[in-house]
């Protein structure tokens, strides 16, 4: 795990400029949706995942630091989270939360709780 949730782990296989939109996103226990958008912004890198019908079309913002592996051949992104952890994450509103530092802090607190086991 990198020191920051908001940056890709060096071991993830992420390369700057790689297009991840449309890639399937896999939790540790199954598929959670597709990458709708992603950001590589330093200190704020993340995936915006459309969960589709799995949790009624909810969009979730997942910090890039949870990405464990990117498989470009199969167009899949693997995250070190369970489906329930993603499902129970703080609600995301695209129009209010994308650049909101307070929301990023809320997400950091939520996801870091799973790193301190």
Protein Blocks (a to p, Z undefined) as FASTA:
>chain_A
ZZbfkbccfklopaehiafehiacddfkbcfbdcfbdcfbehiaccdddekjmngoiacd
ddfklpmbdcfknopacddbdfklmmmpccddfklmmmmmklmmmmmmmmmmmmmZZ
